[in-house]
């Protein structure tokens, strides 16, 4: 049920995309502490401008039923920004991250909801 949705202006080869997806999933598993079998990670390449300038940039949404708080969010932000800088060359100041707690009854899976 944790989800990380990454949108970036940087084009990725398929092998790099798969490697990055695995890293995103691990970041959530390690930071939130939920089993990886419930984690979903997505990556979309999109047109993007930040600070009035084109170039490498990223927007990420992190959603979870529980597990998010100031300490965890800071840990995810630090790890995610380091990963994006290392793997895509996107500096941390060109990355926005939106964290959202979701009610269990508002998250569907396997023909039902979690709550």
DSSP file (Angstrom, degrees, kcal/mol; ACC not computed):
  #  RESIDUE AA STRUCTURE BP1 BP2  ACC     N-H-->O    O-->H-N    N-H-->O    O-->H-N    TCO  KAPPA ALPHA  PHI   PSI    X-CA   Y-CA   Z-CA
    1    1 A X              0   0    0      0, 0.0     2,-0.3     0, 0.0    38,-0.2   0.000 360.0 360.0 360.0 -22.3    0.0    0.0    0.0
    2    2 A X        -     0   0    0     62,-0.1    38,-2.4    63,-0.1     2,-0.4  -0.581 360.0-168.4 -66.3 139.2    2.9    2.4    0.1
    3    3 A X  E     -aB  40  63A   0     60,-2.6    60,-2.5    -2,-0.3     2,-0.5  -0.995  17.6-169.7-130.8 133.9    3.2    4.0   -3.3
    4    4 A X  E     -aB  41  62A   0     36,-2.3    38,-2.3    -2,-0.4     2,-0.6  -0.988   7.2-171.4-121.8 122.7    5.9    6.2   -4.7
    5    5 A X  E     -aB  42  61A   0     56,-2.6    56,-2.2    -2,-0.5     2,-0.5  -0.951   6.5-166.9-115.3 113.7    5.1    7.8   -8.0
    6    6 A X  E     -aB  43  60A   0     36,-2.6    38,-2.6    -2,-0.6     2,-0.4  -0.881   8.5-174.5-107.0 129.0    8.0    9.5   -9.7
    7    7 A X  E     +aB  44  59A   0     52,-3.1    52,-2.8    -2,-0.5     2,-0.3  -0.984  16.1 170.1-116.6 132.6    7.7   11.9  -12.6
    8    8 A X  E     -aB  45  58A   0     36,-2.4    38,-2.5    -2,-0.4    50,-0.2  -0.974  41.8-139.8-141.8 154.7   10.9   13.2  -14.1
    9    9 A X  S    S+     0   0    0     48,-1.9     2,-0.5    -2,-0.3    49,-0.1   0.492  78.8  98.8 -88.0  -5.3   12.1   15.1  -17.2
   10   10 A X  S    S-     0   0    0     47,-0.4     2,-0.2     1,-0.0    -2,-0.1  -0.731  74.0-131.0 -89.1 125.4   15.0   12.7  -17.6
   11   11 A X        -     0   0    0     -2,-0.5     2,-0.4    34,-0.1    -2,-0.1  -0.490  24.7-155.4 -73.2 143.4   14.6   10.0  -20.2
   12   12 A X        -     0   0    0     -2,-0.2     2,-0.1     4,-0.0    33,-0.1  -0.964  14.7-129.0-126.6 136.8   15.6    6.5  -19.0
   13   13 A X     >  -     0   0    0     -2,-0.4     4,-2.5     1,-0.1     3,-0.2  -0.473  39.3-107.9 -70.1 155.4   16.7    3.4  -20.8
   14   14 A X  H  > S+     0   0    0      1,-0.2     4,-2.3     2,-0.2     5,-0.2   0.868 118.7  50.7 -59.9 -40.0   14.6    0.4  -19.7
   15   15 A X  H  > S+     0   0    0      1,-0.2     4,-1.9     2,-0.2    -1,-0.2   0.893 112.3  47.3 -65.6 -38.0   17.4   -1.3  -17.7
   16   16 A X  H  > S+     0   0    0     -3,-0.2     4,-2.5     2,-0.2    -2,-0.2   0.881 110.3  53.6 -67.8 -38.6   18.0    2.0  -15.8
   17   17 A X  H  X S+     0   0    0     -4,-2.5     4,-2.5     2,-0.2    -2,-0.2   0.924 109.7  47.0 -61.5 -45.6   14.2    2.4  -15.3
   18   18 A X  H  X S+     0   0    0     -4,-2.3     4,-2.1     2,-0.2    -1,-0.2   0.893 112.3  50.1 -65.2 -40.0   14.0   -1.1  -13.7
   19   19 A X  H  X S+     0   0    0     -4,-1.9     4,-1.9     2,-0.2    -1,-0.2   0.912 112.2  47.4 -63.1 -43.3   17.0   -0.4  -11.5
   20   20 A X  H  X S+     0   0    0     -4,-2.5     4,-2.6     2,-0.2    -2,-0.2   0.894 108.9  54.3 -67.3 -40.6   15.5    2.9  -10.3
   21   21 A X  H  X S+     0   0    0     -4,-2.5     4,-2.3     1,-0.2    -1,-0.2   0.924 108.7  49.0 -57.8 -45.3   12.1    1.2   -9.6
   22   22 A X  H  X S+     0   0    0     -4,-2.1     4,-2.1     1,-0.2    -1,-0.2   0.897 111.5  49.5 -62.2 -40.5   13.8   -1.3   -7.4
   23   23 A X  H  X S+     0   0    0     -4,-1.9     4,-2.2     2,-0.2    -2,-0.2   0.894 109.8  51.0 -66.5 -40.3   15.7    1.4   -5.5
   24   24 A X  H  X S+     0   0    0     -4,-2.6     4,-1.8     2,-0.2    -2,-0.2   0.918 109.9  50.2 -62.5 -43.5   12.5    3.4   -5.0
   25   25 A X  H  X S+     0   0    0     -4,-2.3     4,-2.4     1,-0.2    -2,-0.2   0.916 110.2  49.9 -61.2 -44.0   10.7    0.4   -3.6
   26   26 A X  H  X S+     0   0    0     -4,-2.1     4,-3.0     1,-0.2     5,-0.3   0.889 105.4  57.1 -62.9 -39.7   13.6   -0.3   -1.2
   27   27 A X  H  X S+     0   0    0     -4,-2.2     4,-2.3     1,-0.2     5,-0.2   0.931 110.9  43.1 -58.1 -45.8   13.6    3.3    0.0
   28   28 A X  H  X>S+     0   0    0     -4,-1.8     4,-3.0     2,-0.2     5,-0.7   0.928 114.2  50.2 -67.2 -43.5    9.9    3.0    1.0
   29   29 A X  H  X5S+     0   0    0     -4,-2.4     4,-1.5     1,-0.2    -2,-0.2   0.940 116.0  41.7 -59.2 -48.4   10.3   -0.5    2.6
   30   30 A X  H  <5S+     0   0    0     -4,-3.0    -1,-0.2    -5,-0.2    -2,-0.2   0.877 121.7  40.4 -67.3 -38.4   13.3    0.6    4.6
   31   31 A X  H  <5S+     0   0    0     -4,-2.3    -2,-0.2    -5,-0.3    -3,-0.2   0.903 125.4  31.1 -81.6 -42.9   11.9    4.0    5.7
   32   32 A X  H  <5S-     0   0    0     -4,-3.0    -3,-0.2    -5,-0.2    -2,-0.2   0.793  95.6-134.7 -88.3 -30.5    8.3    3.1    6.4
   33   33 A X     << +     0   0    0     -4,-1.5     2,-0.3    -5,-0.7    -4,-0.1   0.690  56.0 135.1  85.1  18.9    8.9   -0.4    7.5
   34   34 A X        -     0   0    0     -6,-0.4    -1,-0.3    -5,-0.1    -2,-0.1  -0.725  66.3 -87.1 -98.0 152.8    6.1   -2.1    5.6
   35   35 A X    >   -     0   0    0     -2,-0.3     3,-1.9     1,-0.1     4,-0.3  -0.274  29.8-130.4 -60.1 138.8    6.6   -5.3    3.6
   36   36 A X  G >  S+     0   0    0      1,-0.3     3,-1.2     2,-0.2    -1,-0.1   0.735 101.5  76.4 -63.3 -21.6    7.9   -4.8    0.1
   37   37 A X  G 3  S+     0   0    0      1,-0.3    -1,-0.3     3,-0.0    -2,-0.1   0.721 100.3  43.2 -62.4 -18.7    5.1   -7.1   -1.2
   38   38 A X  G <  S+     0   0    0     -3,-1.9     2,-0.3     2,-0.0    -1,-0.3   0.480  92.6 103.6-102.1  -5.1    2.7   -4.2   -0.7
   39   39 A X    <   -     0   0    0     -3,-1.2     2,-0.4    -4,-0.3   -36,-0.2  -0.598  49.2-168.1 -84.0 136.9    4.9   -1.4   -2.1
   40   40 A X  E     -a    3   0A   0    -38,-2.4   -36,-2.3    -2,-0.3     2,-0.4  -0.984   3.1-173.6-122.3 137.2    4.3    0.0   -5.6
   41   41 A X  E     -a    4   0A   0     -2,-0.4     2,-0.3   -38,-0.2   -36,-0.2  -0.994   3.4-178.6-129.4 136.9    6.7    2.2   -7.5
   42   42 A X  E     -a    5   0A   0    -38,-2.3   -36,-2.6    -2,-0.4     2,-0.4  -0.953   9.5-162.2-131.7 153.0    6.0    4.0  -10.8
   43   43 A X  E     -a    6   0A   0     -2,-0.3     2,-0.4   -38,-0.2   -36,-0.2  -0.994   7.7-178.4-136.1 130.0    8.1    6.2  -13.0
   44   44 A X  E     -a    7   0A   0    -38,-2.6   -36,-2.4    -2,-0.4     2,-0.6  -0.988  21.3-140.5-124.5 136.9    6.8    8.5  -15.8
   45   45 A X  E     +a    8   0A   0     -2,-0.4     2,-0.3   -38,-0.2   -36,-0.2  -0.874  37.6 167.0 -93.5 124.0    8.9   10.6  -18.1
   46   46 A X        -     0   0    0    -38,-2.5     2,-0.3    -2,-0.6    -2,-0.0  -0.888  44.5 -94.3-134.9 160.8    7.1   13.9  -18.6
   47   47 A X        +     0   0    0     -2,-0.3     2,-0.3     7,-0.0   -38,-0.1  -0.631  56.3 172.2 -71.4 135.3    7.7   17.4  -19.9
   48   48 A X        -     0   0    0     -2,-0.3     7,-0.4   -39,-0.1     2,-0.4  -0.999  25.1-172.1-152.0 143.6    8.7   19.5  -16.9
   49   49 A X        -     0   0    0     -2,-0.3     2,-0.4     5,-0.1     5,-0.2  -0.995   9.1-175.1-134.5 141.7   10.0   23.0  -16.1
   50   50 A X  B >  S+D   53   0B   0      3,-2.4     3,-1.9    -2,-0.4    -2,-0.0  -1.000  70.0   2.2-140.5 137.4   11.1   24.2  -12.7
   51   51 A X  T 3  S-     0   0    0     -2,-0.4    -1,-0.1     1,-0.3     3,-0.1   0.813 128.9 -62.6  57.5  31.2   12.2   27.7  -11.6
   52   52 A X  T 3  S+     0   0    0      1,-0.2     2,-0.4    -3,-0.0    -1,-0.3   0.579 117.4 104.7  74.9   9.4   11.4   28.9  -15.1
   53   53 A X  B <   -D   50   0B   0     -3,-1.9    -3,-2.4     2,-0.0    -1,-0.2  -0.959  64.1-134.3-129.5 141.8   14.0   26.6  -16.6
   54   54 A X        +     0   0    0     -2,-0.4     2,-0.2    -5,-0.2    -5,-0.1  -0.254  57.4  88.6 -74.6 174.7   14.0   23.3  -18.5
   55   55 A X  S    S-     0   0    0     -7,-0.4   -46,-0.1   -46,-0.1     2,-0.1  -0.656  82.4 -15.2 123.8-179.7   16.5   20.6  -17.5
   56   56 A X  S    S+     0   0    0     -2,-0.2     2,-0.3    33,-0.1    35,-0.2  -0.324  72.6 145.4 -59.7 127.0   16.6   17.7  -15.1
   57   57 A X        -     0   0    0     33,-0.1   -48,-1.9    -2,-0.1   -47,-0.4  -0.969  26.3-157.1-156.2 162.8   13.8   17.9  -12.5
   58   58 A X  E     -Bc   8  95A   0     36,-2.3    38,-2.1    -2,-0.3     2,-0.4  -0.997   9.7-164.9-148.9 150.4   11.6   15.5  -10.6
   59   59 A X  E     -Bc   7  96A   0    -52,-2.8   -52,-3.1    -2,-0.3     2,-0.4  -0.998  17.2-173.4-131.9 130.3    8.3   15.4   -8.7
   60   60 A X  E     -Bc   6  97A   0     36,-2.4    38,-2.8    -2,-0.4     2,-0.5  -0.970  13.0-158.7-127.2 142.4    7.4   12.5   -6.5
   61   61 A X  E     -Bc   5  98A   0    -56,-2.2   -56,-2.6    -2,-0.4     2,-0.5  -0.977   7.6-167.8-114.4 131.7    4.3   11.5   -4.6
   62   62 A X  E     +Bc   4  99A   0     36,-2.9    38,-2.8    -2,-0.5     2,-0.4  -0.982  10.7 177.8-120.1 119.7    4.6    9.2   -1.6
   63   63 A X  E     +Bc   3 100A   0    -60,-2.5   -60,-2.6    -2,-0.5     2,-0.3  -0.937   6.0 159.1-122.6 144.3    1.3    7.8   -0.3
   64   64 A X  E     - c   0 101A   0     36,-1.8    38,-2.4    -2,-0.4     2,-1.0  -0.987  45.3-120.2-160.1 151.8    0.8    5.3    2.6
   65   65 A X  S    S-     0   0    0     -2,-0.3    38,-0.1    36,-0.2   -63,-0.1  -0.846  92.5 -31.2 -90.0  99.4   -1.7    4.0    5.1
   66   66 A X  S    S+     0   0    0     -2,-1.0     3,-0.1    36,-0.2    36,-0.1   0.089 105.3  87.1  72.5 166.8    0.2    5.0    8.2
   67   67 A X        +     0   0    0      1,-0.3     2,-0.4    -3,-0.1    -1,-0.1   0.180  62.9 110.3  93.9 -16.7    3.9    5.1    8.6
   68   68 A X        +     0   0    0     -4,-0.1     2,-0.3     4,-0.1    -1,-0.3  -0.770  33.5 135.5 -94.7 137.1    4.5    8.7    7.4
   69   69 A X     >  -     0   0    0     -2,-0.4     4,-3.2    -3,-0.1     5,-0.3  -0.928  68.4 -78.7-161.1 178.9    5.6   11.4    9.8
   70   70 A X  H  > S+     0   0    0     -2,-0.3     4,-2.0     1,-0.2     5,-0.2   0.894 127.9  45.2 -56.8 -44.1    8.1   14.2   10.0
   71   71 A X  H  > S+     0   0    0      2,-0.2     4,-2.0     1,-0.2    -1,-0.2   0.938 117.0  43.6 -66.7 -47.6   11.0   11.9   10.7
   72   72 A X  H  > S+     0   0    0      2,-0.2     4,-2.8     1,-0.2     5,-0.2   0.917 113.2  52.0 -64.5 -44.1   10.1    9.3    8.1
   73   73 A X  H  X S+     0   0    0     -4,-3.2     4,-2.7     1,-0.2    -1,-0.2   0.898 109.5  49.6 -61.3 -40.7    9.3   11.9    5.5
   74   74 A X  H  X S+     0   0    0     -4,-2.0     4,-2.4    -5,-0.3    -1,-0.2   0.902 111.1  49.9 -64.1 -40.7   12.7   13.6    6.0
   75   75 A X  H  X S+     0   0    0     -4,-2.0     4,-2.5     2,-0.2     5,-0.2   0.925 112.5  46.5 -63.4 -45.5   14.5   10.2    5.7
   76   76 A X  H  X S+     0   0    0     -4,-2.8     4,-3.2     2,-0.2     5,-0.3   0.930 112.3  51.0 -62.4 -45.0   12.6    9.4    2.5
   77   77 A X  H  X S+     0   0    0     -4,-2.7     4,-2.6    -5,-0.2     5,-0.2   0.917 111.7  47.3 -59.5 -44.9   13.4   12.9    1.1
   78   78 A X  H  X S+     0   0    0     -4,-2.4     4,-2.1     2,-0.2    -1,-0.2   0.946 116.7  42.5 -62.2 -49.5   17.1   12.6    1.9
   79   79 A X  H  X S+     0   0    0     -4,-2.5     4,-2.4     2,-0.2    -2,-0.2   0.907 115.7  49.0 -65.4 -42.5   17.4    9.1    0.3
   80   80 A X  H  X S+     0   0    0     -4,-3.2     4,-2.8    -5,-0.2     5,-0.2   0.933 111.8  47.7 -64.7 -46.5   15.2    9.9   -2.7
   81   81 A X  H  X S+     0   0    0     -4,-2.6     4,-2.2    -5,-0.3    -1,-0.2   0.897 112.4  49.8 -62.9 -39.8   17.2   13.1   -3.5
   82   82 A X  H  X S+     0   0    0     -4,-2.1     4,-2.5    -5,-0.2    -1,-0.2   0.922 112.2  48.5 -63.4 -43.4   20.5   11.3   -3.1
   83   83 A X  H  X S+     0   0    0     -4,-2.4     4,-3.1     1,-0.2     5,-0.4   0.928 112.3  47.4 -61.9 -46.6   19.3    8.6   -5.4
   84   84 A X  H  X>S+     0   0    0     -4,-2.8     4,-1.9     1,-0.2     6,-1.7   0.862 113.5  48.0 -67.1 -35.2   18.0   11.0   -8.1
   85   85 A X  H  X5S+     0   0    0     -4,-2.2     4,-0.9     4,-0.3    -1,-0.2   0.929 117.3  42.2 -68.7 -43.9   21.2   13.0   -8.0
   86   86 A X  H  <5S+     0   0    0     -4,-2.5    -2,-0.2    -5,-0.2    -3,-0.2   0.917 126.1  30.7 -68.8 -44.3   23.4    9.9   -8.3
   87   87 A X  H  <5S+     0   0    0     -4,-3.1    -3,-0.2    -5,-0.2    -2,-0.2   0.794 136.6  19.4 -90.8 -28.7   21.4    8.0  -10.9
   88   88 A X  H  <5S-     0   0    0     -4,-1.9    -3,-0.2    -5,-0.4    -2,-0.1   0.484  94.7-118.8-120.5  -6.4   19.8   10.8  -13.0
   89   89 A X     << +     0   0    0     -4,-0.9     2,-0.6    -5,-0.6    -4,-0.3   0.707  61.5 147.8  74.3  19.1   22.0   13.9  -12.2
   90   90 A X        -     0   0    0     -6,-1.7    -1,-0.2    -9,-0.1    -2,-0.1  -0.792  45.0-133.2 -90.1 117.7   19.0   15.8  -10.8
   91   91 A X    >   -     0   0    0     -2,-0.6     3,-2.3   -35,-0.2    -9,-0.1  -0.366  20.2-114.6 -67.8 149.9   20.1   18.1   -8.0
   92   92 A X  G >  S+     0   0    0      1,-0.3     3,-1.4     2,-0.2    -1,-0.1   0.799 114.0  63.8 -54.6 -31.2   18.0   18.0   -4.8
   93   93 A X  G 3  S+     0   0    0      1,-0.3    -1,-0.3   -12,-0.0    -2,-0.1   0.430  98.6  56.6 -77.8   4.9   16.9   21.6   -5.3
   94   94 A X  G <  S+     0   0    0     -3,-2.3   -36,-2.3     2,-0.0     2,-0.4  -0.021  93.0  86.8-119.1  28.1   15.1   20.5   -8.5
   95   95 A X  E <   -c   58   0A   0     -3,-1.4     2,-0.4   -38,-0.2   -36,-0.2  -0.994  53.5-169.1-130.8 126.9   13.0   17.8   -6.8
   96   96 A X  E     -c   59   0A   0    -38,-2.1   -36,-2.4    -2,-0.4     2,-0.4  -0.907   6.8-166.5-108.9 143.9    9.6   18.3   -5.1
   97   97 A X  E     -c   60   0A   0     -2,-0.4     2,-0.5   -38,-0.2   -36,-0.2  -0.998   5.5-161.7-132.7 130.6    8.1   15.5   -3.0
   98   98 A X  E     -c   61   0A   0    -38,-2.8   -36,-2.9    -2,-0.4     2,-0.4  -0.958   8.4-159.9-114.4 120.1    4.5   15.4   -1.8
   99   99 A X  E     -c   62   0A   0     -2,-0.5     2,-0.4   -38,-0.2   -36,-0.2  -0.837  11.4-177.3-100.7 135.0    3.7   13.1    1.2
  100  100 A X  E     -c   63   0A   0    -38,-2.8   -36,-1.8    -2,-0.4     2,-0.4  -0.979  20.0-149.2-138.5 123.9    0.1   11.9    1.7
  101  101 A X  E     -c   64   0A   0     -2,-0.4     2,-0.4   -38,-0.2   -36,-0.2  -0.731  22.9-157.8 -81.9 137.9   -1.4    9.7    4.5
  102  102 A X        -     0   0    0    -38,-2.4   -36,-0.2    -2,-0.4     2,-0.1  -0.961  18.0-116.9-122.0 136.0   -4.4    7.8    3.1
  103  103 A X    >   -     0   0    0     -2,-0.4     3,-2.1     1,-0.1    11,-0.2  -0.468  25.8-123.7 -66.8 140.8   -7.2    6.3    5.1
  104  104 A X  G >  S+     0   0    0      1,-0.3     3,-1.2     2,-0.2    10,-1.2   0.835 112.9  56.4 -55.7 -34.5   -7.3    2.5    4.9
  105  105 A X  G 3  S+     0   0    0     10,-0.3    -1,-0.3     9,-0.3    -2,-0.1   0.630 102.9  56.6 -73.8 -12.0  -10.9    2.7    3.6
  106  106 A X  G <  S+     0   0    0     -3,-2.1     2,-0.5     1,-0.1    -1,-0.2   0.264  93.1  78.3-101.2  10.4   -9.8    5.0    0.8
  107  107 A X    <   -     0   0    0     -3,-1.2     7,-1.7    -4,-0.1     8,-0.3  -0.955  67.4-157.2-124.9 114.2   -7.2    2.5   -0.6
  108  108 A X  E     +E  113   0C   0     -2,-0.5     5,-0.3     5,-0.2     2,-0.3  -0.613  21.3 153.3 -92.8 149.8   -8.4   -0.4   -2.7
  109  109 A X  E >   +E  112   0C   0      3,-2.5     3,-1.6    -2,-0.2    -2,-0.0  -0.901  59.5   7.1-168.4 141.3   -6.7   -3.7   -3.3
  110  110 A X  T 3  S-     0   0    0      1,-0.3     3,-0.1    -2,-0.3    -2,-0.0   0.834 130.9 -47.9  55.9  40.1   -7.6   -7.2   -4.2
  111  111 A X  T 3  S+     0   0    0      1,-0.3    -1,-0.3     0, 0.0     2,-0.2   0.568 130.9  41.7  81.2   9.3  -11.3   -6.5   -4.8
  112  112 A X  E <  S-E  109   0C   0     -3,-1.6    -3,-2.5    -5,-0.0    -1,-0.3  -0.687  86.3 -87.8-153.4-153.9  -11.7   -4.5   -1.5
  113  113 A X  E     -E  108   0C   0     -5,-0.3    -5,-0.2    -2,-0.2    -8,-0.2  -0.816  29.6-114.7-126.9 170.9  -10.1   -1.9    0.6
  114  114 A X              0   0    0     -7,-1.7    -9,-0.3   -10,-1.2   -10,-0.1   0.576 360.0 360.0 -81.3  -9.9   -7.6   -2.1    3.4
  115  115 A X              0   0    0    -11,-1.1   -10,-0.3    -8,-0.3    -1,-0.2   0.429 360.0 360.0-133.6 360.0  -10.1   -0.7    6.0
